[in-house]
Amino acid sequence: MANVAVCVLGSFGYDRAAQGAVGAGRALAASVGGEVHVLVIGPADEEAVAAMAAVADRVVLGANQELRDVQPEQALQAAEQLHAAGSGDYVAVLLSNDTYSQEIAPRLAHRLGGSSMADAAAIRMDGDHLLAQRTAYGGKAISIYRLKKSPAVVWLRARGFEPAPEQPSSGDVTPVDLNLDPPRIRIVGREVAAQEGVRLEDAPVIVSGGRGLGGPEPFQELKKLADTIGAEQGASRAACDAGWVPPNWQVGQTGKKVAPELYIAIAISGASQHLLGMGDSKVVAAINTDADAPIFKHCSFGIVEDYKAVVPLLTEKLAALSG
Ligand SMILES: Cc1cc2nc3c(=O)[nH]c(=O)nc-3n(C[C@H](O)[C@H](O)[C@H](O)COP(=O)(O)OP(=O)(O)OC[C@H]3O[C@@H](n4cnc5c(N)ncnc54)[C@H](O)[C@@H]3O)c2cc1C
């Protein structure tokens, strides 16, 4: 039977990215008449395990305590052992788009003798091979990759896939005692970046600002708009590099890959590297003084105007609507 495995980091729980990955796994497994198994790397809370069992045919749980703090080397070893404990012959192993999974995916593919691919926005089987799709040239083209070897180990774009529906009966949960080497990296300290709200990759609505804002203060104005519509804030690389906002706000080729329902780009030109990170958004709206800015070729709604004239008014009108 051609089964599909989905790796989930236990400490992340069954978050939106994991839900999308399991949803993608379910659709892929259904297309080949197989099962979807969730391989949980590290301890997860009971509620998350139950939620995964409700949508999967099987949950293989590697709850070793040393995996609580994710260390890529150990997580990789765990993924390999959980893969063997699952059915060991998966046609595809899917991962989410967090940095750990991104690091693990190609190394896991190598260990399993498979092929790897990053940032897939759509996947399907073509005979024995997985076809994975992602946008190229800043959303101007779609590239389709045919992964030569099995299993295809692929990390997926967050929010690019719908969560899996619950099954009539929950899948079995199989605990596995993993045999892990001691970590080769000693963590001497951790600095956790302050994180408010949901991860940018999981946000359904994003308000992003660019260099055209001219400094850090206007991001406060954008925050009012974001708060009014329950959005998270993002930025172009130019704004992050200028130190106006934290680096983890960056959307694009070298930043976060997002696919929200609505992406509002304010004073962002729409360089191909930026488009690469947000080109899969369902709806894009842009505000820019330059009618020829490339972003206007990639948006559903555009306003050619100074953001200072638009953002406060937009915030006021939207607040009135929601109030
Ligand atoms: C290898 C590489 C990787 C990169 N990775 C990324 C990445 O991950 N993410 C990313 O974003 N970029 C990335 N870049 C940089 C990218 O090429 C652009 O330089 C960057 O996206 C530009 O940011 P911006 O649109 O904010 O600034 P600009 O291109 O300077 O655009 C500013 C826009 O603001 C408009 N504007 C000015 N004043 C106003 C106003 N008052 N009201 C409204 N609009 C106004 C202007 O008309 C202009 O269109 C990368 C580049 C390279 C080479």
Ligand as a Chemical Component Dictionary entry (heavy atoms), coordinates in Angstrom:
data_LIG
# 
_chem_comp.id                   LIG 
_chem_comp.type                 NON-POLYMER 
_chem_comp.pdbx_formal_charge   0 
_chem_comp.three_letter_code    LIG 
# 
loop_
_chem_comp_atom.comp_id 
_chem_comp_atom.atom_id 
_chem_comp_atom.alt_atom_id 
_chem_comp_atom.type_symbol 
_chem_comp_atom.charge 
_chem_comp_atom.model_Cartn_x 
_chem_comp_atom.model_Cartn_y 
_chem_comp_atom.model_Cartn_z 
_chem_comp_atom.pdbx_ordinal 
LIG C1  C1  C 0 19.344 37.669 -3.031 1  
LIG C2  C2  C 0 18.277 38.675 -2.637 2  
LIG C3  C3  C 0 17.286 38.284 -1.759 3  
LIG C4  C4  C 0 16.280 39.183 -1.411 4  
LIG N1  N1  N 0 15.303 38.781 -0.557 5  
LIG C5  C5  C 0 14.289 39.621 -0.285 6  
LIG C6  C6  C 0 13.209 39.213 0.548  7  
LIG O1  O1  O 0 13.179 38.108 1.107  8  
LIG N2  N2  N 0 12.206 40.096 0.761  9  
LIG C7  C7  C 0 12.180 41.350 0.206  10 
LIG O2  O2  O 0 11.228 42.099 0.440  11 
LIG N3  N3  N 0 13.212 41.758 -0.572 12 
LIG C8  C8  C 0 14.265 40.940 -0.808 13 
LIG N4  N4  N 0 15.285 41.385 -1.563 14 
LIG C9  C9  C 0 15.344 42.827 -1.895 15 
LIG C10 C10 C 0 14.470 43.228 -3.064 16 
LIG O3  O3  O 0 15.217 43.078 -4.274 17 
LIG C11 C11 C 0 14.037 44.695 -2.938 18 
LIG O4  O4  O 0 15.178 45.511 -2.829 19 
LIG C12 C12 C 0 13.128 44.973 -1.756 20 
LIG O5  O5  O 0 12.052 44.064 -1.731 21 
LIG C13 C13 C 0 12.589 46.380 -1.861 22 
LIG O6  O6  O 0 11.816 46.687 -0.758 23 
LIG P1  P1  P 0 10.668 47.780 -0.851 24 
LIG O7  O7  O 0 9.666  47.385 -1.868 25 
LIG O8  O8  O 0 10.200 48.051 0.517  26 
LIG O9  O9  O 0 11.483 49.077 -1.312 27 
LIG P2  P2  P 0 11.508 49.848 -2.693 28 
LIG O10 O10 O 0 11.779 48.937 -3.824 29 
LIG O11 O11 O 0 12.411 50.998 -2.487 30 
LIG O12 O12 O 0 10.013 50.358 -2.879 31 
LIG C14 C14 C 0 9.426  51.328 -2.094 32 
LIG C15 C15 C 0 8.055  51.626 -2.709 33 
LIG O13 O13 O 0 7.375  52.541 -1.897 34 
LIG C16 C16 C 0 6.637  53.416 -2.747 35 
LIG N5  N5  N 0 6.405  54.641 -1.977 36 
LIG C17 C17 C 0 7.293  55.631 -1.670 37 
LIG N6  N6  N 0 6.684  56.559 -0.900 38 
LIG C18 C18 C 0 5.402  56.159 -0.735 39 
LIG C19 C19 C 0 4.292  56.686 -0.031 40 
LIG N7  N7  N 0 4.391  57.845 0.672  41 
LIG N8  N8  N 0 3.111  56.024 -0.074 42 
LIG C20 C20 C 0 2.982  54.869 -0.777 43 
LIG N9  N9  N 0 4.015  54.320 -1.474 44 
LIG C21 C21 C 0 5.200  54.961 -1.434 45 
LIG C22 C22 C 0 7.541  53.621 -3.944 46 
LIG O14 O14 O 0 6.792  54.037 -5.067 47 
LIG C23 C23 C 0 8.137  52.233 -4.105 48 
LIG O15 O15 O 0 7.376  51.448 -5.000 49 
LIG C24 C24 C 0 16.294 40.507 -1.930 50 
LIG C25 C25 C 0 17.294 40.864 -2.820 51 
LIG C26 C26 C 0 18.271 39.984 -3.172 52 
LIG C27 C27 C 0 19.332 40.397 -4.148 53 
# 
loop_
_chem_comp_bond.comp_id 
_chem_comp_bond.atom_id_1 
_chem_comp_bond.atom_id_2 
_chem_comp_bond.value_order 
_chem_comp_bond.pdbx_ordinal 
LIG C1  C2  SING 1  
LIG C2  C3  SING 2  
LIG C2  C26 DOUB 3  
LIG C3  C4  DOUB 4  
LIG C4  N1  SING 5  
LIG C4  C24 SING 6  
LIG N1  C5  DOUB 7  
LIG C5  C6  SING 8  
LIG C5  C8  SING 9  
LIG C6  O1  DOUB 10 
LIG C6  N2  SING 11 
LIG N2  C7  SING 12 
LIG C7  O2  DOUB 13 
LIG C7  N3  SING 14 
LIG N3  C8  DOUB 15 
LIG C8  N4  SING 16 
LIG N4  C9  SING 17 
LIG N4  C24 SING 18 
LIG C9  C10 SING 19 
LIG C10 O3  SING 20 
LIG C10 C11 SING 21 
LIG C11 O4  SING 22 
LIG C11 C12 SING 23 
LIG C12 O5  SING 24 
LIG C12 C13 SING 25 
LIG C13 O6  SING 26 
LIG O6  P1  SING 27 
LIG P1  O7  DOUB 28 
LIG P1  O8  SING 29 
LIG P1  O9  SING 30 
LIG O9  P2  SING 31 
LIG P2  O10 DOUB 32 
LIG P2  O11 SING 33 
LIG P2  O12 SING 34 
LIG O12 C14 SING 35 
LIG C14 C15 SING 36 
LIG C15 O13 SING 37 
LIG C15 C23 SING 38 
LIG O13 C16 SING 39 
LIG C16 N5  SING 40 
LIG C16 C22 SING 41 
LIG N5  C17 SING 42 
LIG N5  C21 SING 43 
LIG C17 N6  DOUB 44 
LIG N6  C18 SING 45 
LIG C18 C19 SING 46 
LIG C18 C21 DOUB 47 
LIG C19 N7  SING 48 
LIG C19 N8  DOUB 49 
LIG N8  C20 SING 50 
LIG C20 N9  DOUB 51 
LIG N9  C21 SING 52 
LIG C22 O14 SING 53 
LIG C22 C23 SING 54 
LIG C23 O15 SING 55 
LIG C24 C25 DOUB 56 
LIG C25 C26 SING 57 
LIG C26 C27 SING 58 
# 
